[in-house]
Amino acid sequence: MKRFNVRKVAVLGAGVMGAQIAAHLVNANVETLLFELPAKEGDPNGNVNKALAGLKKLEPAPAASPEKLTYIQPANYDQHLEKLRECDLVIEAIAERMDWKSDLYRKVAPFLSENAIFATNTSGLSINKLAEAFPENLRHRFCGIHFFNPPRYMHLVELIPCKGTETELLDQLETFLVSTVGKGVVRAKDTPNFIANRIGVFSMLATKHHAEAFNLGFDMVDALTGRYLGRPKSATFRTLDVVGLDVFAHVVNTMRENLTEDPWHKHFELPGWFKYLVDQGALGQKTKKGIYQKIGKEIHVLDLHSKQYRVSDAKVDEGVKDILRERDWATKLAALHANQHPQAQFLWATFRDVFHYCALQLESIANNARDLDLAVRWGFGWDSGPFEIWQAAGWQQVVGWINADIAAGKAMANTPLPAWATDIARVGVHGKQGSYAPAGNSWQPRSSLPVYLRQLYPDAVLGETRQYGETVFETDAVRLWHTGDNIAILSFKTKMHAVNNEVLDGVLRAVAEAEANFSALVLWQTETPFSAGAHLLQLMQGVQESKQGGGMFDKLKQAATRVKFTAAGGGGVGDLFNAATGNVPKVEEVVAKFQQVSQRLKYSQVPTIAAVDGLALGGGCEFAIHCARTVATLESYIGLVEVGVGLLPAGGGCKEMAQRAAAEARGGDIFPILKRYFQIIAMGEVAKSAEMAREMGYLRPSDRIVLNRFELLHIAKEEAKALNATAYRPLLHQRQIPVAGSTSIATFKASMINMLEGGFISEHDYNIGCRVAETLCGGDVEAGSLVDEDWLLDLERRNFMELLATDKTQARIEHMLKNGKPLRN
């Protein structure tokens, strides 16, 4: 296949979706033009510039960094149509009106490159109908490319061909979307609302229908249909507010107008309360009022009976709550089906009708059951797709329940399940041979496109088994393994991949094993996050046991003031005290071990690669910044957050930032650079993307950013190979690091005193900040003094131990454990 090289993309339409699609394209470093109608007055690009300004205010942020937005090139249809000739891909994202889209196609068609792909981002209009407005000789390069809102964060893109679309073109476009843009692509058939919206919106309509039948308020429905069911916290009606009631109304109207033969057609109507809210301009989050409204600090919800807002205070029945806490779907669904409480019956009825609808519509809307499940998971944020839940709950058992309810007139439609679904031999629709496709009564394997070879472990559906290579060694805390090559992979087994004493031992052993028998070591987790850092519970258990151990805690305080560490090592806020209940030296040994681990990662004789996805906080961040390379997904949230619990980074984090500041200064004034590092550590700042992590200094220019998280391990291994291709050697130990010294410490303290006197920080904040300043500046020495890494590590450890011995730091740790948020004391 000839390589499809997307050098430049044009997005037509700077509305909510168009502008955000453009933002995500520049997130992927794709040169992007954003078109809009010319302004009637002033700068002709006024409309598109207004849209770009609006992107800066959106939350969550559509751009990985505010700077990225400057790379979007504004354009308008009067002046810049000639620029379309330079574009390899043109994405139309204007309002969902067939006539407006058709007019635009006729206008831009003469300016398209002969090899350009033209795609519409319609959420549900007919691709074949839209293609009719396109010149016949270009229709083979026309298709649908449906992004989900918000485009940066939602993994799904539906790819929909028209009758004449070239298969090779779709393959090329899918490759670009998967690897460059980082999306999960599902091929959809040209039916109204395609796959995800068809099923997701039906699920919402069924939920609404049964909520009314069982007289459940909006907040009660959301309390039942969120995380308990493995769905987003926004559940059902909060999701409607986020999407926008007007947008949802449009999607439902599309179904009502175009699916007149659908057995559930009578339910494709919006209730009176919905029209009432829309008429009031209460469209949801964008108008700050919809089904919900925030008044002060309280969340209020619309009461259907009074049409007034009341405080949201829904309480799930304790018996139903016990059922919902069950993780096994067979047990959970059976209990909901059997329980007569209205909340349980509401949930069973909703599941029943969604299963029923999916079974009947699968053949017409999707190529196979896997595509339907992944579309719902990626497009609506469900942990499991509808067919996965049905199969996990026992296929034939659920078939019996559905048939019984249809016969009893309880289902939303009386159409029987399709024959393939009721086949008595069927145990599910996902298996080792692939996923079921009713159209050919066959099992379809995953796509064979070469781009998917980069996904060593793609997003699995039920029935697909993952084999994570061959084990080298395994403990309760870690597993070292490989996939048949000479690259070792270390994965943590602790909750949230927190760092504890056993993890530290595991990393040390893994580095030694890699140096002896492998060419590289990759730190990669089989599931997100990379590492949430602290294991605070065990830390506090160690402190409390020390307090109760015959004056042991007093000894800890005394030791913290006199401790002189000599080992190269460190300690973030990991679970350092799980082996620290015997005596003080053991505490010191575990703290020192953390720094030793960081240094071993940095100076390993084989390249070490941190493959980061999701959270990399505290000790997790310290591991990453010490590896030879970090390869991070765009949605990585990296930070040294120890100050949040009254501590400072002591796993080499402060030392590493002091070194980076000295290197960036190149012999000049260190303080201006160090000031930035001081701020991110003293404020516990977390980068909200890998791009921002690079700007903040957590990632180096040589570190890599990956758009598709399922390619992370592949790219990490390729990075290791590239380092070895140049005869990798670790860095030489730095023995002469210039530091900012006592004058810079005094400057930092002066600025903090102003904040303290102004009431912006507490006395303990000031104390922590002073210790961060002392550590980063190299202690009480003259500016420009040369120190080595051990000197800086020594400062980290001493300040960490002294802070840990304070009552206020212990109070912060306890508060974080109990409440999940920082204490300001």
N, C-alpha and C positions, 0 to 999 in steps of 0.2 A: 504494500500500500504506500502511495506517495505521502510523504510527511506533510501534515497540515500545519503550517506555521502561522499562528495568529500574532501578527506584529502590532496591529492596532484594531480597536473595537469602537464602534459608534453605538451609543444608546440613544434612541429616539424617545423623548419624553422625560421631563425632569420632575415628575410627580413623586409620590412617596416611594414607589417601587423602582422607577427608573433611576432616580438619584442614588438610591442605596445599592442598586446593581452596579452602577458606575463606581461607587465607593469600594465595593468589594473587588472589582476588577483591578483597581489600582492597589488594593491590598495585595493582590497577586502579581504586582509589578507589570500589569498589562497597560500599555498606553491607551487612553480612553478619551473619546469625545462625548460630550453630553449635549444633546440638542434640545431646544425648546422653541416655542413661538417667539418671534421678536417682540420686544417691549414696544408699546405704542408711543412712549415718550422716553427721551434720554437715551442711555446706552442700549443699543439693540439687544445686547446680551443680558439686559436687566433681569428678565424672568429666570434665566438659568442661574445667574449669580445669586439671586434671592434663594433659589432652591439649594445652592451649595452652602449658603450661609445657614440655612435651616438644618443642614446635616450636622453642623457643629453643636446644635442644641439637642439632638436626639439622644435618648437613652433607651436601650443600650447603644453605645456609639457604633455607627456603621463603619467607621474607619478604624483600622488598627492603630493609627496614630493621627492626631490632628494634621500633621504635616502631609500625610498622604493625600488629603483633599486638595492640596495645591497642585497636584499632578493631573487632576481632571481638567480637561480643556473645554471651556464653554463654547457653545456654537448655537447658531439659529438658522432657521430654514430659509431666510431671505438671503443671507450672505455666504453661507458656508457649505452648501450642498456639494460643491466640487470636492470638498475634503472627504466625502464618502468614497471617492475612487481609491483612496489610500487604505481603506479599511477591509480587513479580511473577514470580519464578522460584524453584522449590523443587527442589533436587538431592538425591536419595537416594544415600547412599554407605555403607550398612551392609554387613555380612558377606555373602558370596556364597551365600546360602541362599534358595531360592525361597519357602520357608514363612515365614521371618522377614520378608522383604521384603513378601510379601502381607499379613501381619498388620499391618505398619506402614502400608501404603497404606490399609487399611480404617480404621485409627485416625485418620489425619490428613486423609483426604478431606473430612470435614464442615467442616474449618476453612480450606479453600483458597478463595482469591478466585476468582470466576467466570471471570476472565480470566487466571489464573495458569497458567504452563507448569509441568508436573511432569515431571522427567526423572530417569532412573536412571543411575548411573555404573557399572552392571555391566560387567565386563570380558568377559562372554561368554554370560550367560544369555539366553534367548529374550525379546525385547521383547514379542512378541505374547502369550506365556504370562504374563509379568508384568502385562500390561495387563488380563488377565482378572480380576485382583483389584481393579481400579479400577472405580468406578461407571461404567456404560455412558455416561452423559451427559457424562463428563469424559474419555473415552478419546481424543477428538479433540485433547486438549491434553497427551497423554502421548507420551514418546519416550525413546530412549537418548541419553546424552551422555557418551561414554567418554573421560575424561582419561587421560593416560599419566603414569607416575611417573618423576621428580618433576614435579608439575603446573606449577611455575614455569618449568622449563627445557625440558621436552619440548613441541615445537611442535604436535604432533598432538592433535586432538579428533575422534573419530568420532561422527557424528550418525546415529542409526538410528531410523527411524520404525516405528510399529506399523501395522497395516492401516488404522486409522481416523485417523491423525495428519493434521492439516490441513497442506497444502503451504505455505500462507501462514505458518503458525506456524513451520515449519522454516526458511523463508527469514528470518524475523525473528530467530530464535534464532541462525542462522548469522551474520547481520550483527553481532549483539551479540558473539558469540564471536570473530569475526575482528578487529573494529575496537576494541572496548572491552577484551576480555580478551587480544587479541594472538595468537590461535591460527590454525593452519592446519587448516581443517575439511575432512573427507572424508565424503561420504555413503556409508554402508555398508548392506548388506542384512542382514536379520535371520537370520544364520546363526551357528553356534557360534563364539565368539571373534572374530567380525566379520572385518576384513581384516588389520590389522597383526599382531595376536597369532596369527591363523591361519597367516600366512606366516612370521612371525618365529620362532614356536615350532616350526613344521615345520623350518625351517632349522636350529635348534638340535638337534632330534631327528635330522635327517639327519647333522649334524656328529658327534653322539654315536655314531650307528650306524657311520659310516665310521672314526671314531677307533678304535673297538674292532676293526673289520675289519683296519685297518692297524697295530694295536698301537701307537698313539701316546698318550703321556701327556697329561694335562690341560694342563700348561704348554706342551708342544710344540704342541698344537692352538691355544692362545691366541697363541703366537708366530707362527703361520701365518695366523690369521683376524682379526687386528686391523687396524692401520693399513695393512698391506700390501694389504689388500683394500678399503681405503676405508671401514673400519668403526671404531667406537670402540676406544680402547686397551684397554678391558675385554674386547674380543673375545667369546669364547663362554662359557667356564666362569667367568671373573671376573664377567661380567655376571650369571650365575646367582646368584653369591654376593651381588651388589648387590641383585638383585630379591628374593632370598629363596627358598631351595629349597622351602619349604612353599607359597609363592605359585605358583611354577612347577608344582609337583605338582598344584595345583588346576586350573590352566589345561589341563594335559595330560589330567587326569581328565575335564574337560568335553568335550574332543575325543573321548576314548575312549568316553564314555557317549552322546554325541549324534551321532557321525559313524560309525555302524556300517557304512554303505554305502560309506564312503571307501575307495578301493583301497589306501590306505596304512595302513588301520586297525590292522593287526597291529603297526605300529611305534609306535603311541600307548601305549607302555608305558614305565614307568620301571625302570631296571636295579636289580639288587640293591644295588650300592654306594650308589645314591641313597637307597633305603630305610634302609640302614645309617646314613647320615649324619643323616637326619631322626630316626630312632629315638634317636640319640646327642644330639639337640638341637643338632646342628651345622647351623644353617640359613643360614649365610652371614654377611654383614657385620654384621647386627643382633645376632648371638650371638658375634661376633668369631672365628668358626670355621665353616668350611664345606668347600668343595673346597680352599680356601686358608686358611692361618693365618699370621698375623704373629707371629714369635717373636723378641723383641728388635728388631733392625733388619732381620732376614732374613725373606724371604717363603718359606714352606714350602707344599708342595702334597701332596695325598693321593696315595699310590702305590697303584694298583689291586691290585697283586699282594700286597703285604704288609699293606695297610690301615693303614699307618703314614705319617706325614708326613715328607717329605724336603725338602731345600733345592731350591727351584725353579731349575733351571739349563739349561733347554732351549736348544739351539742349532740354528738352521735350517741345512740343507745349503746350502753356498755356491752350488751350481748352481741350486737352487730359489730361493735369495735373489735371484740375478741375474734370474730370470724375474719374481719378484714386484716387483722395482724398475721393471719395464717399465710405462709408463703407458697405452700403447695396449692396449685390451682384446682386440682381434683378435690381436695378437702374443702377449699374455700368456696368453690362454686356449688358443691353439693350442700354445704351448710346454708348458703344463701337461698338455694332452691327450696330447702326444707323449712327454713325459718319463716314464721308467719308475720313477723314484725313488718310494718309498712316499709321501713327503710331497706330491709333485706329483700322484700318482694319487688321494690322499685329497682334495685340493682340487678336482680335476676332478670326481670322483664327487659331491662335495657340491654343486657348481654344477649339474651335470647333473640331480640329483634335485630341486633347488629350481626350476630352469627347468621341468622336467616337471610338478611340482605346480602351479606358478603357471598354466601354460597350461591344465591340466585344470580348475582351480577358478575361473578368472577369471570366467566367466559367472555362476556361482552366488553369488559373494561380493561382487563390485564392479560398478559401472556401466561402467567402462572401464579400460584398462591404466594410464592416468595416475593414477587414484585408487589403484590398487594400489601403483604405484611410490612415489607421494608418501606413502602411509600407512607403507610400510616405511622410507622415508628419515626421515620426521618422527617416527615412533614408535620406531624402533630405531637411529637415528643413522647409517644408511648414507649414504655420499656419492652412490651411484647405486642405483636400484632394480633388482630382478631383470630386468625386461624391458629396461631401459636397457642393462644389461650384455650381455644376449643380443643385442640389436640392434647395439650397438657392436662386438661380436665377429664379426658376420656372421651374419644370421638363418639363411640356408639352410645354411651350414656347420655351425652348431650343431645344426640339425634333423637333419642327416645323422649327426652323432656320437651324438645321443640315440637315434635310431632303431636305430643299429648296436648300442648298448649294451643297448637293450631286447631286441633279437633275440638277443643273446648271453647274456641272463639276468643282466646286471650291474646293472641298475637296481633300485631298491627296490620298484618295482611294474611289472608287465608290461603295464599298460593303455597302449594307443597314444596318441600325441599327438592332440589334437582336429584335425578337418579344417581348421579355419581357420588353425591354426598351420603346417600342412604345405603349404598352398597355394603352389605353386611361384612364383607372382608376388609373394609377400610378401617385403618387405625389412625389415619391422619393424612396430611397433605405435604408433609416435609419428611424427607428421609435421606439416607446415604446416596441414593440414586438421583436425588434432585428434589424439585418441588412439582406438585401436580399441575398439569395443564388440561383443563376440560376439553379445549377445542380439539385436541388430537388424542385425548384419553392417554396421555403420555406423561413421563416424568422428565422435566427439563433441568439439566445441570446449569451451573453458573456460566456467565459469559466467558467466552474464550478469547476475548480481545487481549492483545499483548499488555495493555496498560494494567490489567488486573494481576499480572505476574509480580507487580511491585507491591501488591497487598499480600504479605506472607500470611497474615491472619485477618481476613476480611470480617466484616460485621456478620456474625453467624446467626442463623435462624434455628429454631428448635429442630432437632434431628440431625444437625450437622455437628460432628464431633471435632474438637480441636486437639491436635497432638503437638504439645510444645516441646518438640525435640527430644534429645537424649540427655538424661541427667548425668552430670559430672559428680555433684554432691548435693545433698539436700538436708536442711535442718528445719526446726520449727519456725525459723524466722526468714530464711532465704532458700533459693534454689539456683544453682549454677547449671547451665545446660547449653547445648549447641544444636544446630540444625544440619549437622553433617559436614560442615566446613570447619575452618580453623579459627572461628570467632566465638568466644565465650560470651554468654548472655547471663546476667545476674538479675533475678526478679525477687522482690520482697514479698513476704507472705503475711506481714502484720496488717492490722486494720488501718486503712487509709495510708498504708505503706509507711507508717511512722517508724522513726529510727529509735531502736532500743539497743541495749548492750549486745544482744544476740545478733542484731543486724550488723553492728560494728564488727563483731567477730567474723561474721559471714563475709563482709566486704574485704577484710584483711586476708582471709583465706582465699577469696576469689581472685584478688590481685596476684597473690603468690602462685595460684594455679594457672592463671593466664600467662604470667611471665614464664612459667616452666613448660607449658604445653600448648599455648595458643598464640595467635598473632595479634589479638586485640581483646578488650573487654568492653561490652556494652551494658550499661545499666538501663533496663527497659522493663516496664511493668505490663503484665498481661491485661490489666484494666487500669483506668484512670483512678486516682491521680498518680503523678510521679512520686510525690511524698508530701504529706501535710506537715511533716516536721516533728513537732513535739508529741511526746506521749506523756501528757501532763499528769495523768492520773497516777502513773507509776512514779513520776517525779515527786508528787506530793506525798505518796505513800512512804517513800524513802525519807522525806523530811519529817513526816509525823512520827515514824518509827524512831528516827534519830532523836526527836524531842523526848520520846518516852523512854529512851534507853539509858537511864541513869546518868543524866547530864551530858549525853552524847551530843545533843544539839549545841550546848554551850561550847563543847570541844570543836564542833564544826565551825562556829563563829570565830573561835580563837585561831583555828587552822587557816581560815579564809584570810586572816590579816597577815599571816606569816608564811603562807605557802610559797614555795619556790619550786616551780616545775622545771624539769630539764628535758623531758621527752618531747619530741616533736609531735604535737597532736592538738586536740581541741574539743569543745563541746557546745553545740547549739543548745536548744532547749529540748533535745531528744529525751528519751526515757532513760536518763543517765543513772537514776538511782534504784533501778530494779535490782542491782546487785550491791547496793550501797548501805545496807543495814547493819553490816558487821562492825566496821570501824571507819574512821575518817580517811585513812589512806586509801581504802577501796573507793570512796567517792572520788578522791583525787585521781585515782588510776583510771576510772571510767571517763572522767572529764578529759584527761590526757589522751585516752585512747581515741576519742572522737577526732582530736587534732591529728593524731597519728594516721587515722584513716584518710582524712583529707589530704595530708601530705603524700601518702602512698598513692592515692589516685593521681595526684599532680605529677609525681616523679616516677611513676611506673615505667618499666622498661618496654612495655607495649602500650600503644595508644588506648586511652580510656575515653569512652564516649557516653555522655549522659543523654539518653533519648527521653526528652521531657514532654509530657502531655498533661494538661490540666494544672493542678496546684503543684508548685515546687517552693515550699515555704520553709523558713528557718533552716534546720539541718538539711532538708532536701535541697534547698537553694545552695547551701554550702557544698554539698556533694557535687552539684552541677558545675559551680564556678571553678572547682578544682580539677575537673576532668580536662583532658587535652582538647576536647571539643564538646560543645553542647549542640544537639540537634533538637529543636523545639517546634512543636506545632504552633500555628498562629494563636490558637486559643490556649496558651500557656500563661499562667498567672504566677509570676515569680517574685519573691521578695524575702528580705531578711526582717522578720516580723517579731523578733524576740522582745522588743521594748513593750509590746502589747501585754506581756505578762511580767514586766518589771525587770527584764534581763537584757543582755546584749549578745550579739552573735559571738560565740566562742568556739566554733568548729572551724576556725580559720577565716570566717567571713570578714571580720574587721581587718585582719592581716592582709587578706587578698585585696580588699578595696584600697588600703593604704598603698600597696604595691602598684595597683593599677593607676592610682593618682600620680605616683612618682614617675611611672613610665610615660603617662600622657604629658606630664610637665616637661619632659625631655631636658632636664637640667634647669628649667626656669622656675617661676614661683609656683609652688605646689598648692598653696592655700585656695585659690579660686576653683581649682579642680576638686580638691578635697572637700570643699564646702558642699558640693553637689552630693558626694557620697555620704557626708555627715547627715545631710537632710534626709536622704532616703532611709538611712539606718535609724536615726533618732526619731523620725516620724513613722517608722514601720511601713513605708510606702510599698505597695504591691503593684507591679506592672500589670496593666489590664490587657496586655497582649504581648506576644513575643517581640513585636516591633518596638513597643514601648520599653520592654526589657533591654533591648539593644540601646535605645536612647538613654536609659537610666544607668547603663553600665553593667547590668547583670549579665548580659550577653556581649561577647566581643565581636568585632567586625568579621572575624573568621568563622564564627558560629553560624549555623544554618537554620533557616525558618522553613517549615513544611506546611503546606496548606491542607493536605489530606492526612488526617491522623492515622489512617490505615496504611499509609506508606512510610510511617515513621521508622519502623525497625529496618526496613529495606534501605532507607537513605542513611541511617546511622551506620549500618554495616558497610555501605559503599564509602562513607566518609572514612571509616577505619581502613578500608583497602587503599584509599587515596593517600592517607598518611603513610602507610607502609610502603607505598610505591616510591616514596621519596626517602627510603631508608630511615624510618622514624627513629628519632632519639628524643628523650624527654628534655625539658628545659634544664639548664644548669642551675644549681642552687644559688639564689641571690644572697650574697654576703655583704653587699653594700647598698642598702636601700636608703635614699635620702628621705628624711621625715620633716614635717612642718614644725615640730617642737613646741616649746612652752609658750612662745608668743602667740601662736595660732590657737592653743588651748585657751589662753586668756581672751582672745577675740571671740571664740565660740561662747565662752562663759558670759562675756559681756552682753552678747545678743540674747542669751537665754535669761539673764537677769531682767532685761527689759520685758521679756515675755512673762516672767514670773510676777513682776510687779504689776503688770497689766492684767493679771488674772488669766492668761491664756494657757499657762501650764502650772502644775502643782509643784510643791517642793520635791516630791519624789521624782517627778518628771525631770526636774532640774538636776537632781542627783544622778539619774540614769544618763542624761545628756552629757554631764561632765565626764562620766566614765567612758562614754562613747568617744568624746573629744580626745580624752587622754590616750585612749587606745589607738585611734586613727592617726594622731599626731606624733606617736612614738614616745610619749611620756615626757617627763620633765628634763628635756635636753634642749640644746640650742638648735635653732632653725638650721636646716641643712645637715644636721648630724647624720652619720651613716650607721645604720643598724642592720642586723640580719633578721631572718624570719623568726628564729627562736625568740628573739627579743619581743617582737610583736605578739607572738603566741603567748608568751609569758604574761604580757599585759592583759590580753583577752581573758586568760584563765583567772588571774587574780581578781579582776573586776567582776567577772561572772560569779565567782564564789562569794565575794563580798556582798553583791546584790542579793544573791540567793539567801544569805543569812539574815536579811532584813525582814521585819514583820510585814512591811507594806508590799514587798514583792511576793511574799507567800500569800497575802490577801488577794493580790491580783491573780495569781495562779488558781487559787480556790474559786474565785469569782468566775474565771473563764471556764473552769470545769463545770460549775453549777449552772451558769447562765449562757455560756457560749458566746459571750461578748466581753470586751475589755472593761476593766474597772479603772476609773480615774480617781486616784487617792493621793 
